[in-house]
Amino acid sequence: MSTLQKNEKNTRMTEGTIWKQITAFALPIFLGNLFQQLYNTADSLIVGNFLGSNALAAVSSSGNLIFLMVGFFNGIAMGAGVVIARYYGAKEFDRVQKSVHTTIAFGIVAGIVLTAAGTLLTSRILVWMGTPADVLPESATYFRIYFMGSLSFVMYNIFVGILQSVGDSRHPLAYLIFSSVVNILLDLLFVGVMGFGVGAAALATILSQFLSALLCLYRLVYKSPEDYRVILRCVRFDLPMLKQIIANGLPAGFQNSIIAFANVIVQSNINKFGKMAVAGCGAYSKIEGFGFLPITCFSMALTTFISQNLGAKQYGRAKKGARFGILCSILTAELVGIFLYFTIPVLVRAFNRTPEVIAYGTAQARTVTLFYFLLAFSHCIAGILRGAGKATVPMLTMLCSWCIIRVTYITVIVRLIPDIRMIFWAYPLTWSISSVVFLVYFLKADWVHGFEN
């Protein structure tokens, strides 16, 4: 058996022991996301310790705005992954090729559009969010430089999505580890040694992300089986395939955007409590990213597993895999939540030693961390339904609970009780609502049959 044939066998999730397949796929995603989170956290740790609270607040407020700008395109990329996995599971390799090259063409256009939009709109959005005046200049600089490199992180997500859709989560991990180390070294060089400002931290991230994307592209062009190998001259739009990708990805893209919009509203309310609140909550958000890792890895693994197995019409195997993934995700997420609940003051202190910053970060963590199991359940069901081609269900559920209800709650509660802890409670409340809706749907609806190739 050739090396490429072995690779194909290893990445196919329609055969073998279910728990081993899911775990073997999810573990590299977990480690990859761990290093991806290091990308983001390195900026805040180094900036917070070398440049102070203002700079930390400028970088820390980045998450929701960045996700608002890139979430839609990443959702479309998720839809592309479902389409590729479906045809890969069904062994329709001509369609796999068309979907891969159409996805890359979409990513190039999306990266160019995002570069223009992010560069032009950053300052206006930051002002609209009520970013504190003494933080605004550095925030604008960070975001503008970050979005100049939009093509790098859009194409990285596209390439990783292609590899993961065919069951390869190991190679993206290796590339990400390497580029994460480069990112941290560049952060230390630009900010710690050379004394440049927050813009240099954004530049370090962009350069590292380009490196990750180039390594993934090299793998797809030179080292992948013919089934999904990228041929650069074949990168173009296939309109019927593009329609499928958009049909599968549009709900996820819209879902990402509306959730990000709701979180921007949350951030704008946090901004009203001053730069210490922004810095403290921003530090917690970086720590929270590590807490969400088991949730993300199992959700992504389930999407690929379900899509491949339903493409191969192995319905019973899909159901068993869904149950295993949900159980593992909620257990690991809750264990992480308990750990963060007790260690959060020490962890926030690593970003900034100002007592107010530590107090705000600790207050947010001790409001939400014990409810991570609810978030895990919601994300797993959403991942399962996306893999089954039913992405509209999680979109509508999260639109109602994580956007409309969350924004309405915050708008009302802050006026009645002007306490920042009331804002923090928006998350457990809306996670609970979405979990109940998803539980009812998962138990009652026939999400397995009726899957179309």
N, C-alpha and C positions, 0 to 999 in steps of 0.2 A: 504493500500500500504506500502510495507517495505521500510526501509531507502535506501537500494541499488536500489530498483526500482525507488524511487524518484530521486536519484542521476543520474540514467540513463536518466530519462525524462528531467532533468535539463541540461544535457550535450548534448542532441541530438539537432542539429541545423536545422533539416529538417521540423520543425513545430513551430508554434508560430509567433509573430510579428517580422518582419525582423529586424527593427532598434533596437528593444529591445534585440534580440538575439545577434546581432553583437556587440552592445554596452556593454552588460553584459559580453560578452566573452573578448572584447578588453580592458575593464577597468582594470581587474586584471592583464592582460599582461602589460598594461601601468605601473601600480604600481609595478609589479614585475621587469620590466626593469629599473624602477626608482631606486629600491634598488640594482639591479645588477650594475647600473652605479655608485651607491655609493660605491660598492666594489672597483671599479677601481679608483674613484675619491679620496677616503679616503687615498689610498697609496700616491697619488701625493700631496694632501693637507698636510698630516702629514709629509711626507718626505721633501717637499719644505720648510715648516716652521721650522722643527727641524734640518735638515741636509744641507740645502742650495741649491744654484742653480745647482751645479754639480750633486747632487743626484737627484734633480727634473728633470734635463735633462735625466739622466739615466733611470728613471722610465717613464718619459713622452714619450720617443721614443718607448715605448713597444707596443703600440696599433697595428700598421701596421705589425710588425714582428709576434706578437702573432696571429693575424688574418691570416697571410700567412700560419702559421703552422697548425692552427686548422680549418681554413675555409673549406678545402676540406671535412674533416670528418663531420663537422656540416652540410654541404650541403647534404651529404648522409643521415644524420639523418632527414633532412627536407623531403627528398624523402620517407623515411620510414613513416613519419607522414602522407604524402599524401596517401600512400597505406593503412595504418591503418584506416584513416578517411573514405576512399572510402568503405572499407568492413564494417566498423561500420555503415555508412549511409545506406548501402544495407542490413544490418542485417545478414551478413554472418559471424557468430561469430567464426566458426571453423578457418576461414582464419584470422580473427582478432587475435586469439590466436597464430597462426603460425607466423604472421608478428611481433607481440610483442616480442616473444621469440627470433626470428631471429635477430631483431633489437638490443636486449640486447647483444646477442652473438657478433654481429658486433662491438658494442661499447667497449666491453672488449678488443677485439683484437686491435681496433683502438687506445685505450688508451695506450696499451703497446707499439705499434709501435711509437706513438707520443712521448712517454717518451724517448725512445732511440734516435729518430731523433733529438728532440729538445735539448737534453743534449749534443749530439755530435756536432751538427752543429751551435749552437748559436754563438760562437766566430767568426767563419768564416763569417757568414752572417753579423754580426755587422761590421766587418772590411770591407767587400764588400760594405756595405751601406755608408762607409765613416764617421762612428761615430767619433766625435772629440776625440783625444787621451786622453785628461784629463777626459773624461766621460766613455771611453771604459771599464775600469776595473769594475766599479760599474754596468754598463749595463750588462756585461757578468755575473756577480754574480746574478743579479736580474733575468735574463732570465733563467739561468741554474737551479736555485732553483724552479722557476715557472714551468718549464717544467718537473721537477721531479714529480710534482703532476698532470700530464696530465690526468691520469685516473679519477681523481676527477671531473674535469670540462667536460670531454667527457661524462662520465656516467650521470652527472647532466643534461646535455643537452639532452641526450637520454631519460632519465626518464621524464623530463618536456615535451619533444616532444610527448611521448606516451600519457601523461595526456591531453595535449592540443589537440591532434588529435581526442580525443573522447569528446572534448568540456569542459574539466575541467581545467580552468585557475585559479581557486580560491585557491586550495590547494598549488600549487607551489608558489603562492604569499605569503601565510602564512609562508611557510618554508624559503623562501628567505628573508623575513623581519627579521626573527629570526637570520639567519646566517649572514646577513649584519651587524646587531648590534654586533654580536660576532666578525666579521672581524674588525670593527672599534675599538672595545675595545682591541683586540689583537694588532692592529697597535699602539695604544696609549701606551700599555704596553711595547711592544718590542722596539719601536723607541723612543717614548716620555719619558718613565720612565726609561727603562733599557739602552737606548742609543745605541742599536744595529744599524747596517747599513741597506742599502736598501734590502739586502737579507732577513732580518727579515720581511719586508713588504710583500715580495713574500710568505714567509712561512705563514703569517697570512691569506693571501688570499687562499692558498691551504687548510689549516685546515678548514676554513669556508666553502669552496666549498665541501669538503668531508662531512661536516655536512649536507649541503643542499641535496646532493646526497643520503645520508642514510635516511633522512626523506622522500624523494620521494619514495625510494625503499620500505620503511615500508608501505607507503600508497598503493603502487601497490600490495604488497604481502598480506597484512592483511585487508585492508579497501576498496578494490575496488570490483565492481560487477564481477561475474564469466566471463562475456563477454570479459574482458581484464585483468583479474587478473593474476599476475605473479606467476608462480610456478617454483621455483628455479631449481628443477631437470629437468625441461623441457627446460631450456635455452640451445639451440643448433641451428646450422644452418639448415634451411630447404632450400635446394638449389633452387628450383623453386621460393620460396618466396624471397630469397636473390637476385635472378636475377631481380625480379620486383622492389625491393627496390633500387638496384643499377641503374637500367634503369631510375627510376624516380629521383634518387638523384644525379647521376653522372653529369648531366648538372648543377645543383645548386652547387655541389661541385667544379666543374671546374670553374664555374662563380665566386664563392667566391675566389678561388685561384688566378685567373687572375686579379681580381679587387685588391686583396691584393698585388699582385706583382706590379701592376701599382702604388699603393700607397707607396710601399717600394721605388720605383724609385723616387716618389715625395719626400719622406722623405730623401733620399740620397742627393737630390738637396738642400733641406732645411738645411741639415747638413753642407753643404759647407759655409753657412753664419755664422757658429759658434755656440757655446753652448747657447748663449742667445736666438738665433733664435730657437734652438731646444727646450729650456725650454718654451719660449713664445708660440710657435705653439703647443707644447705638452699640455700646460695648456688650450689653446683654444680647443684642441681635446677632453679633458675631459668635458669641458662645452658643446661642440657640441654634445656629447653623450646624454645629457639631451634634447637638441633640436630635436634630431632624435627620441625620444621616441614615439610621436604620429604617426610618419611614420612607425616605426617598429610594433607597436601594431595593427594598422589597416591592415598592410600587412599580418601579421601572422593570424589575425582573418579572413581575406578574404580567405586565403589559406584553412583553415579548413572549413569555411562556404561553399565555392565553391565545395570542394572535397566531403563533406557529401551530399550536395544537388544534385550534378551531379550523385553521387553514387545511390541516391534515384530517379534519373531521373526527378527531379523537375527543369526543365530548366528555366522557367520564374522566379521562386524564386531566382535562381542563378544570373540572370541578374539584378534583382532589388537590390539584396544585393551588387553586384559589384558597381553599381552606387552610392549607399548610402555610402559605405566604401571609395570610391575615394573622394567624396565631403567632407566628414568629415576629412579625412587625410590631404588634401591640405589646408583646412581652418585652422585647428589647427596648422599645421606645419608653416604656414606663420605668424600666430599670435605669435608663439614662436620665429620665426626669427626676427620679428620686436622688440620684447622685448629684445632679446640678442644684437641687433644692438646698442641700446641705453645704455645698462647696462654693456657692456663687459669690460670697464676699471676697474670697481669696482670688477667684478667677477674674472678677471685675478689677480688682486691685492691680492685676498684671497690666491692664490697659492704662490706668490712671489712678494715682493715689489720693486724689482729692476726695474728702469724705462725702461731699454731696453727690459726686459721680457714683461712688460705690453704693450709696444709699438708694439712689434711683434704680440702678441696675439690679440690686438685690430685691427691691420691692416688686419689680416686674417679674423677675424669675420666680419668686415665691408665690406669685399669684397664678402663674400659668403652667409651671413645669410638671405638677402632679396630674395634669390633664393631657399629657402627651399621647396617652393611649387612644383618646378620642380622635386626635388628629391622624394618628397612624391608621385607624380603622377607616376613616373617610378617604384618605389617600389611596389605601389599598383597593377599596371598592371602586374608586374612580379609575385606577390603573387597570383593574379587571375589565370594567365596562369599555374603556378605550380600546383594549385589546380585542374585545368582542365586537368592535365597530359601533358601539352605542355611546359615543362621546357626548351626545346631546344631554343625556341624563345627568352626568356629573356637572356639566356646564350649567344647567338650569338649577340644580340643587345648590351649587356654590354661588350662583348669581343671587339667589334668594337669601341664603343664610350668611354667606361670607361677605356679601356686598350690601344688599338692601337692608337687611336686619342689622348688620354691624354698624353701618353708617347712621342709620336711624337711631339706634341705641346710643351711640356716642354723641350725636347731635343733641339728643334730649338730656342724657344723663349729665353731661358736662355743665349744662346750664342749671340743672337742679342741684348737683353736688360737684362743685369745682375742685375735685380731688383727682390727681393723676391715676390713682389706683382704680378708679371707676373706668378709665380708659383701658387699663390692662385687662379688666374682666370681660371686655368685648370678645376676646379670643376664646376662653373656655366656653362662654355662652354660645357662640356661633358654631364652635366645633361640636358641641352637644346636639344642636339642632340638626346639623348635617348628618351626624352619625345615626340619629334616629331614622331620618328619611332613608339613608342608604341601607340600614338594616332591614327595614320593611321591604324595600325594593329587592334586595338580594335574596330574601327568603321567599318572596311572593312571585317575582317575575321570572319568566323563562328567558334568561339572558344568553343561554348557550345555543339553542337551535335557531335556525333562520339566519345563520352566518353566511354571508355571500362571499364567494371568491372573486 
